[in-house]
Structures are given as C-alpha cells and as structure tokens.
Amino acid sequence: MFQSIIDYFTSISPILAAFYATLFTWLVTALGASFVFFFKEMNRTVFDGMLGFTGGVMVAASFWSLLAPSIEMSKGEGFIKVIPAASGFALGALFIFVLDKLLPHLHINFKETEGVKSPWQRTTLLVLAITMHNIPEGLAVGVLFGGVAAGIPEASIVGAVTLAIGIGIQNFPEGIAVSMPLRRMGMSRRKSFMYGQSSAIVEPIAGVLGAVAVTFFTPLLPYALAFAAGAMIFVVIEEVIPETQQANNTDIATLGFIGGFIVMMTLDVALG
C-alpha cells in the first residue's frame, strides 16, 4: 500500500504532489472536526493526552524530517555547515512570534485574547489560533516536495510523504480542538465542523507556496526546512504545551508527547 502511494507521487509533478499531500493533512483535520456530530465535548484528560501527542509529533518531525536534512545538505564544515539551519530555525520562530503578536487570536483554554485588539468574535479568534499552527506544517511538507523537484539528493518523495502522514496524524486532534470548544459555546454542529476543518485550509496553500519557492530557488531549501522546524517548535513551546497544563493532566500530556515523538521518529526512520 505504502509503496503504491510512493509510486503514484513519484509519477506526478512534485508541486502537484505537495498539493495532494497537504490536502490529505487538511482532510484528516476535517475528520477530527467531524467528531462534533457525535459528541458535544471530549473528556479533558483524553484531550490533553492528544494535544501532548500532537506536540511530540511536531518536535520529532522538526528534527528528523527538517533540521537533520537541512544540516546534511548544507555545504562547508563546522560552524559554516550549521549556519543555514541555525539562521532558518531562528527566522521560522521569529515569523510565528511576529504573527502571534500581530494576529488577533484566542487559545482553547485561555480567556484573554492575544495579538492586536480586535472586535472579532471568540469563534473567529479560536480558529485563527489553530490556523497559525498549520502554516508551518503545510510549509514543511511543501518544501520537501520542492526539494525533490529541484533534484536535491537529500530530499525524497518517501521522506515528504512520511512527513505528510505524521502531520496528518497530529492534525486529527487539532480538528477536535477547534470544533468541540465551538460546540460548547453554543454553535451548531454543522457550523462547528465547518470552522474546525477550515482551520487547516491554509496547509495546502502553504504547501504549494513552499514547493514553488524551493523549486525556483534551490539554495533556499536548507533555510526553508529549518524555517519550518523553527516555526513548529515555537508553536509547540508557546502554545501546544501550555494548553495541556490547564487541567492538572501533566502526566497524561507528557506521556502523550513521548508517544507522539516515538511514532513520528519511527515513521521517519523506518519509512524515510
């Protein structure tokens, strides 16, 4: 089954492949959001464990799928070799930091809004918070496919597809993370689902943009991979982990994080 998927993605344009792969991650988000049709709320302990799992997948993907290839494909030795990864990582974190300060948004378990003051409703602010999570995820998948298009030996279809699978797995609880709170706020099931799945629509957009950028400017790839890693790590530390610590479920969230890290590491090493 996996080999058939790889054969198909190898037979099409890497940019089209990036679109299909990030379309998959969006659809998994929609699958998570669809739970709102069956449940009004989710057990808080289970939810924190799933968020912890999400953080583990993101951290593992940042190293195994993004930073390690970034360093490997960089030229030079010693400090020179790590400059693209270090600078790209810093820029990625800075990018999300600036978005966090400028874009009005609301995290799941926090009452105070962040970013510039806005008259927007809490539902819109909540969706924007999760949308911010998804920008670096779509970008990460896209730049790997872009590296394939550019003929970079360290970038492979297998690695890009594996990353998309990992991102898709952790997008499942993110869909729940948007739709369930909206349902608790009194929104209808249909609207809660629509908002929940729409939070990931940015992933195909970011994926295609990342693939196109790397295709036309090949030296950008090491920086772009590290940029996506820095953005994802910032999201994990600044947003995902704090949200798991609001209901005294630290142990469950931590175990979920470890599990997510192991799953993503195993996928990347075994399949990539």
C-alpha positions as CSV (number, residue, x, y, z in Angstrom):
1,M,0.0,0.0,0.0
2,F,2.7,2.5,1.0
3,Q,4.8,1.6,-2.0
4,S,1.8,2.2,-4.3
5,I,1.4,5.6,-2.8
6,I,5.1,6.4,-3.3
7,D,4.9,5.2,-6.9
8,Y,2.0,7.5,-7.6
9,F,3.6,10.5,-6.0
10,T,6.8,9.8,-8.0
11,S,4.8,9.8,-11.2
12,I,3.3,13.3,-10.8
13,S,4.7,16.8,-10.5
14,P,6.3,17.4,-7.1
15,I,4.3,20.6,-6.8
16,L,1.1,18.7,-7.5
17,A,2.3,16.1,-5.1
18,A,2.7,18.8,-2.4
19,F,-0.8,19.9,-3.0
20,Y,-2.2,16.4,-2.7
21,A,-0.2,15.6,0.4
22,T,-1.3,18.8,2.2
23,L,-4.8,18.1,1.0
24,F,-4.6,14.9,2.9
25,T,-3.5,16.7,6.1
26,W,-6.4,19.0,5.7
27,L,-8.9,16.1,5.3
28,V,-7.6,14.5,8.5
29,T,-8.3,17.7,10.3
30,A,-11.8,17.6,8.9
31,L,-12.1,14.0,10.2
32,G,-11.2,15.2,13.6
33,A,-13.6,18.1,13.4
34,S,-16.4,15.7,12.4
35,F,-16.4,14.2,15.9
36,V,-18.6,17.2,16.8
37,F,-21.5,15.4,15.1
38,F,-21.3,12.6,17.6
39,F,-20.1,14.3,20.8
40,K,-20.7,17.7,22.4
41,E,-17.5,17.6,24.3
42,M,-14.4,15.4,24.9
43,N,-13.0,14.1,28.1
44,R,-10.5,16.7,29.2
45,T,-7.8,14.0,30.2
46,V,-8.1,12.4,26.8
47,F,-7.9,15.7,25.1
48,D,-4.8,16.8,26.9
49,G,-3.2,13.5,26.0
50,M,-4.0,14.0,22.4
51,L,-2.6,17.5,22.4
52,G,0.6,16.2,24.0
53,F,0.8,13.6,21.2
54,T,0.5,16.5,18.7
55,G,3.4,18.2,20.3
56,G,5.5,15.1,20.3
57,V,4.9,14.5,16.6
58,M,5.7,18.2,15.8
59,V,9.0,18.1,17.7
60,A,10.1,14.8,16.2
61,A,9.2,16.0,12.7
62,S,11.1,19.2,13.3
63,F,14.3,17.3,13.9
64,W,14.1,14.0,11.9
65,S,12.4,15.4,8.8
66,L,13.5,19.0,8.7
67,L,16.6,20.0,10.7
68,A,18.7,16.9,10.1
69,P,18.2,17.1,6.3
70,S,18.9,20.8,6.4
71,I,22.2,20.3,8.1
72,E,23.1,17.3,5.9
73,M,22.6,19.2,2.7
74,S,24.4,22.4,3.8
75,K,27.9,22.9,2.4
76,G,31.1,23.6,4.4
77,E,32.3,22.2,7.7
78,G,32.0,23.0,11.4
79,F,30.2,26.3,12.2
80,I,29.8,27.1,8.4
81,K,27.8,23.9,7.8
82,V,25.2,24.7,10.6
83,I,24.6,28.4,9.6
84,P,21.7,27.7,7.2
85,A,19.9,25.5,9.7
86,A,20.5,27.9,12.6
87,S,19.5,31.0,10.8
88,G,16.5,29.4,9.1
89,F,15.4,28.0,12.5
90,A,15.6,31.4,14.1
91,L,13.7,33.1,11.3
92,G,10.9,30.5,11.5
93,A,10.5,31.0,15.2
94,L,10.6,34.8,14.7
95,F,7.9,34.5,11.9
96,I,5.4,32.8,14.2
97,F,6.4,35.2,17.1
98,V,5.5,38.2,15.0
99,L,2.3,36.6,13.8
100,D,1.5,35.8,17.5
101,K,1.9,39.5,18.4
102,L,0.0,40.9,15.4
103,L,-2.7,38.5,14.5
104,P,-5.7,38.6,17.0
105,H,-6.4,35.1,18.3
106,L,-7.7,33.1,21.2
107,H,-6.2,29.8,22.6
108,I,-8.5,27.0,23.6
109,N,-8.3,27.2,27.4
110,F,-7.4,30.8,27.8
111,K,-9.9,33.7,28.4
112,E,-7.6,36.5,27.3
113,T,-7.1,37.2,23.6
114,E,-3.7,37.7,22.1
115,G,-2.3,39.9,19.3
116,V,-3.7,43.3,18.5
117,K,-7.1,44.3,19.9
118,S,-10.0,43.2,17.7
119,P,-13.8,43.2,17.7
120,W,-13.9,39.8,16.2
121,Q,-15.9,37.1,17.9
122,R,-14.3,34.4,20.1
123,T,-15.1,31.8,17.5
124,T,-13.1,33.6,14.8
125,L,-10.2,34.2,17.2
126,L,-10.1,30.5,18.2
127,V,-10.0,29.4,14.5
128,L,-7.2,31.8,13.8
129,A,-5.1,30.4,16.7
130,I,-5.2,26.9,15.2
131,T,-4.7,28.2,11.7
132,M,-1.4,29.7,12.9
133,H,-0.3,26.2,14.0
134,N,-1.0,24.9,10.5
135,I,1.1,27.3,8.4
136,P,4.5,25.8,9.3
137,E,3.1,22.3,8.9
138,G,1.9,22.8,5.3
139,L,5.2,24.7,4.6
140,A,7.3,21.8,5.9
141,V,5.6,19.3,3.6
142,G,5.8,21.7,0.6
143,V,9.5,22.5,0.9
144,L,10.4,18.8,1.0
145,F,8.5,18.2,-2.2
146,G,10.1,21.3,-3.6
147,G,13.5,19.8,-2.9
148,V,12.5,16.7,-4.9
149,A,11.6,18.9,-7.8
150,A,14.9,20.7,-7.5
151,G,16.8,17.4,-7.6
152,I,18.3,17.7,-4.1
153,P,19.6,14.2,-3.2
154,E,18.7,14.6,0.5
155,A,15.1,15.3,-0.4
156,S,13.0,12.3,-1.3
157,I,9.4,11.5,-2.1
158,V,9.4,8.9,0.6
159,G,10.5,11.5,3.2
160,A,8.0,14.0,2.1
161,V,5.1,11.5,2.1
162,T,6.2,10.2,5.6
163,L,6.2,13.8,6.9
164,A,2.7,14.3,5.5
165,I,1.5,11.2,7.2
166,G,2.9,12.3,10.5
167,I,1.4,15.8,10.1
168,G,-1.9,14.3,9.2
169,I,-1.9,12.1,12.3
170,Q,-1.4,15.1,14.6
171,N,-3.9,17.2,12.7
172,F,-6.7,14.8,13.9
173,P,-6.8,16.2,17.5
174,E,-6.4,19.7,16.1
175,G,-9.7,19.4,14.3
176,I,-11.3,18.3,17.5
177,A,-9.5,21.2,19.3
178,V,-11.5,23.7,17.3
179,S,-14.9,22.1,16.8
180,M,-15.5,20.9,20.3
181,P,-15.0,24.3,22.1
182,L,-17.1,26.0,19.4
183,R,-19.9,23.4,20.1
184,R,-19.6,24.1,23.8
185,M,-20.0,27.9,23.1
186,G,-23.5,27.0,21.7
187,M,-22.7,26.9,18.0
188,S,-24.5,24.4,15.8
189,R,-22.8,21.1,15.0
190,R,-22.6,22.0,11.3
191,K,-21.0,25.4,11.9
192,S,-18.6,23.9,14.5
193,F,-17.5,21.4,11.9
194,M,-17.1,24.0,9.2
195,Y,-14.9,26.2,11.4
196,G,-12.9,23.2,12.6
197,Q,-12.0,21.9,9.2
198,S,-11.4,25.4,7.8
199,S,-8.5,26.0,10.3
200,A,-6.4,23.7,8.1
201,I,-7.2,25.0,4.7
202,V,-4.0,27.1,5.0
203,E,-1.9,23.9,4.8
204,P,-2.4,23.2,1.0
205,I,-1.8,26.9,0.3
206,A,1.4,27.0,2.4
207,G,2.5,23.6,0.9
208,V,2.2,24.7,-2.7
209,L,3.9,28.1,-2.0
210,G,6.8,26.3,-0.2
211,A,7.2,23.8,-3.0
212,V,7.2,26.5,-5.7
213,A,9.6,28.7,-3.8
214,V,12.2,26.0,-3.3
215,T,11.8,24.8,-6.9
216,F,12.6,28.2,-8.3
217,F,15.4,29.0,-5.8
218,T,17.1,25.7,-4.9
219,P,19.7,27.2,-2.4
220,L,16.7,28.2,-0.3
221,L,16.0,24.6,0.7
222,P,18.2,24.2,3.8
223,Y,16.9,27.5,5.1
224,A,13.3,26.6,4.3
225,L,13.5,23.3,6.0
226,A,14.9,24.8,9.2
227,F,12.4,27.7,8.9
228,A,9.5,25.3,9.1
229,A,11.2,23.5,12.0
230,G,11.7,26.7,14.0
231,A,8.1,27.7,13.4
232,M,6.8,24.3,14.6
233,I,9.0,24.3,17.7
234,F,7.8,27.8,18.6
235,V,4.2,26.7,18.3
236,V,4.8,23.6,20.5
237,I,6.5,25.5,23.3
238,E,4.4,28.7,23.2
239,E,1.0,27.2,22.5
240,V,0.6,23.5,22.5
241,I,2.3,22.6,25.7
242,P,0.8,25.4,27.8
243,E,-2.7,24.4,26.7
244,T,-2.1,20.9,28.1
245,Q,-1.2,22.2,31.6
246,Q,-4.5,23.9,32.4
247,A,-6.4,20.9,34.0
248,N,-3.7,19.1,36.0
249,N,-3.2,16.5,33.4
250,T,0.5,17.0,33.2
251,D,1.4,13.3,33.3
252,I,-1.0,12.3,30.6
253,A,0.1,15.1,28.4
254,T,3.7,14.2,28.9
255,L,3.1,10.5,28.1
256,G,1.2,11.6,25.0
257,F,4.1,13.8,24.0
258,I,6.5,10.9,24.3
259,G,4.2,8.6,22.3
260,G,3.9,11.2,19.6
261,F,7.6,11.6,19.4
262,I,8.2,7.9,19.1
263,V,5.5,7.4,16.4
264,M,6.9,10.2,14.2
265,M,10.6,9.1,14.8
266,T,9.6,5.6,13.9
267,L,7.8,6.6,10.8
268,D,10.6,8.8,9.6
269,V,13.4,6.3,10.2
270,A,11.5,3.2,9.1
271,L,9.8,4.7,6.0
272,G,12.0,7.7,5.1
